[in-house]
Amino acid sequence: MLFRSTRALITLATTESPVMVVPSSAISYDGDTTYVYVRGQATERKVPVRLGMESEGFFEIVDGDVEVGDQVVLGHGP
């Protein structure tokens, strides 16, 4: 199975501190909950996240058990 992952850290123009962002294709929805799949050693875990600002195809992660350096899965199917 081929895993695609990405990570990014950028500074938005509206804040003075760095924020964590993920591509919009990494965001999944289940009812009112948004989440990402984080790639581990040999598994993926579904992590609920709270989103902040969106810009140019990236969402800010405001809250959730995701850290800079984690690999998130893009386009995860149901």
Backbone as CSV, one residue per row, in Angstrom:
resi,resn,N_x,N_y,N_z,CA_x,CA_y,CA_z,C_x,C_y,C_z
1,MET,0.847,-1.175,0.000,0.000,0.000,0.000,0.895,1.241,0.000
2,LEU,0.612,2.162,-0.853,1.386,3.394,-0.946,0.773,4.456,-0.052
3,PHE,1.572,5.028,0.829,1.111,6.100,1.706,1.693,7.417,1.227
4,ARG,0.848,8.402,1.156,1.313,9.749,0.834,1.128,10.591,2.078
5,SER,2.118,11.369,2.381,2.011,12.204,3.572,2.720,13.518,3.321
6,THR,2.353,14.474,4.136,2.987,15.771,4.031,2.899,16.473,5.363
7,ARG,3.724,17.418,5.557,3.657,18.261,6.740,4.156,19.632,6.342
8,ALA,3.649,20.640,7.022,4.039,22.002,6.692,3.903,22.879,7.919
9,LEU,4.748,23.869,8.013,4.661,24.875,9.055,4.855,26.211,8.365
10,ILE,3.833,27.069,8.439,3.925,28.373,7.803,3.437,29.426,8.786
11,THR,3.718,30.656,8.481,3.209,31.755,9.274,2.146,32.476,8.458
12,LEU,0.944,32.587,9.020,-0.129,33.306,8.341,0.054,34.798,8.542
13,ALA,-0.414,35.566,7.610,-0.252,37.013,7.676,-1.011,37.631,8.842
14,THR,-2.008,36.923,9.373,-2.829,37.495,10.428,-2.375,37.136,11.834
15,THR,-1.243,36.470,11.949,-0.748,36.092,13.267,0.738,36.387,13.367
16,GLU,1.197,36.580,14.580,2.614,36.863,14.778,3.406,35.604,15.107
17,SER,2.738,34.481,15.339,3.449,33.253,15.677,3.159,32.175,14.637
18,PRO,4.057,31.205,14.498,3.828,30.113,13.537,2.603,29.294,13.919
19,VAL,1.963,28.699,12.917,0.814,27.832,13.139,1.042,26.537,12.382
20,MET,0.378,25.475,12.818,0.464,24.200,12.126,-0.666,24.125,11.116
21,VAL,-0.330,23.696,9.891,-1.325,23.580,8.841,-1.202,22.231,8.154
22,VAL,-2.314,21.796,7.549,-2.322,20.580,6.733,-3.073,20.897,5.443
23,PRO,-2.770,20.177,4.368,-3.517,20.379,3.129,-4.985,20.019,3.324
24,SER,-5.855,20.687,2.609,-7.291,20.423,2.744,-7.626,18.971,2.399
25,SER,-6.841,18.324,1.555,-7.108,16.924,1.196,-6.811,15.963,2.348
26,ALA,-6.190,16.436,3.417,-5.930,15.602,4.601,-7.090,15.646,5.585
27,ILE,-8.026,16.572,5.394,-9.148,16.745,6.317,-10.292,15.819,5.926
28,SER,-10.816,15.090,6.908,-11.985,14.234,6.713,-13.088,14.709,7.645
29,TYR,-14.311,14.377,7.302,-15.470,14.813,8.090,-16.316,13.604,8.466
30,ASP,-16.818,13.614,9.669,-17.736,12.578,10.143,-18.784,13.294,10.987
31,GLY,-19.902,13.629,10.369,-20.908,14.423,11.068,-20.355,15.809,11.358
32,ASP,-20.370,16.194,12.625,-19.863,17.504,13.032,-18.382,17.488,13.390
33,THR,-17.747,16.323,13.266,-16.353,16.184,13.674,-15.430,16.214,12.463
34,THR,-14.346,16.979,12.575,-13.303,16.966,11.554,-12.120,16.201,12.109
35,TYR,-11.409,15.517,11.249,-10.272,14.747,11.711,-9.269,14.546,10.584
36,VAL,-8.080,14.104,10.967,-7.046,13.705,10.020,-6.597,12.306,10.401
37,TYR,-6.018,11.599,9.455,-5.379,10.319,9.740,-3.882,10.581,9.845
38,VAL,-3.305,10.184,10.967,-1.878,10.367,11.199,-1.198,9.025,10.985
39,ARG,-0.166,9.026,10.183,0.582,7.807,9.855,1.544,7.488,10.976
40,GLY,1.487,6.227,11.474,2.428,5.741,12.479,3.419,4.790,11.840
41,GLN,4.045,3.945,12.652,5.026,2.979,12.147,4.428,2.105,11.039
42,ALA,3.320,1.444,11.335,2.702,0.567,10.343,1.186,0.738,10.308
43,THR,0.679,1.734,11.010,-0.761,1.938,11.089,-1.094,3.411,10.904
44,GLU,-2.368,3.660,10.786,-2.873,5.026,10.744,-3.839,5.180,11.907
45,ARG,-3.862,6.367,12.509,-4.839,6.608,13.569,-5.671,7.825,13.203
46,LYS,-6.955,7.717,13.488,-7.914,8.781,13.202,-7.863,9.772,14.361
47,VAL,-7.530,11.031,14.073,-7.343,12.031,15.116,-8.329,13.185,14.923
48,PRO,-9.251,13.380,15.855,-10.142,14.547,15.767,-9.329,15.832,15.898
49,VAL,-9.671,16.818,15.092,-8.979,18.107,15.130,-10.001,19.238,15.052
50,ARG,-9.615,20.385,15.573,-10.416,21.601,15.429,-9.664,22.497,14.466
51,LEU,-10.362,22.950,13.434,-9.736,23.753,12.386,-9.850,25.232,12.669
52,GLY,-8.877,25.958,12.190,-8.885,27.413,12.270,-9.057,27.976,10.869
53,MET,-8.178,28.868,10.516,-8.256,29.542,9.220,-7.935,28.597,8.070
54,GLU,-8.469,28.929,6.893,-8.174,28.202,5.668,-7.625,29.196,4.667
55,SER,-6.564,28.804,3.981,-5.982,29.679,2.982,-5.251,28.853,1.936
56,GLU,-5.567,29.106,0.686,-4.876,28.504,-0.452,-4.719,26.994,-0.328
57,GLY,-5.780,26.316,0.109,-5.772,24.867,0.154,-5.176,24.253,1.408
58,PHE,-4.913,25.072,2.430,-4.382,24.582,3.697,-5.289,25.022,4.840
59,PHE,-5.451,24.142,5.835,-6.207,24.462,7.036,-5.275,24.545,8.227
60,GLU,-5.516,25.531,9.072,-4.803,25.636,10.333,-5.383,24.608,11.308
61,ILE,-4.527,23.893,12.031,-4.953,22.987,13.098,-4.859,23.756,14.406
62,VAL,-6.012,24.054,14.998,-6.075,24.832,16.237,-5.948,23.928,17.454
63,ASP,-6.532,22.732,17.369,-6.508,21.817,18.501,-6.614,20.389,17.999
64,GLY,-5.938,19.483,18.671,-5.974,18.066,18.329,-4.647,17.428,18.674
65,ASP,-4.623,16.117,18.711,-3.420,15.373,19.075,-2.531,15.176,17.846
66,VAL,-2.117,16.303,17.259,-1.252,16.311,16.085,-0.106,17.262,16.398
67,GLU,1.101,16.849,16.029,2.276,17.670,16.301,3.022,17.960,15.008
68,VAL,3.791,19.032,15.013,4.641,19.342,13.872,5.572,18.154,13.664
69,GLY,5.654,17.676,12.450,6.475,16.518,12.126,5.665,15.257,11.900
70,ASP,4.410,15.220,12.393,3.549,14.070,12.128,3.252,13.997,10.639
71,GLN,3.098,12.794,10.135,2.722,12.601,8.744,1.226,12.355,8.678
72,VAL,0.534,13.170,7.885,-0.902,12.994,7.714,-1.162,12.390,6.342
73,VAL,-2.218,11.582,6.284,-2.575,10.886,5.048,-3.474,11.792,4.218
74,LEU,-3.152,11.931,2.949,-3.953,12.749,2.039,-4.988,11.899,1.343
75,GLY,-6.202,12.431,1.216,-7.253,11.775,0.458,-7.648,10.423,1.018
76,HIS,-7.704,10.289,2.314,-8.067,9.014,2.940,-9.517,8.696,2.641
77,GLY,-9.778,7.501,2.172,-11.135,7.075,1.850,-11.876,6.635,3.086
78,PRO,-13.202,6.455,2.953,-14.011,6.030,4.105,-13.659,4.631,4.568
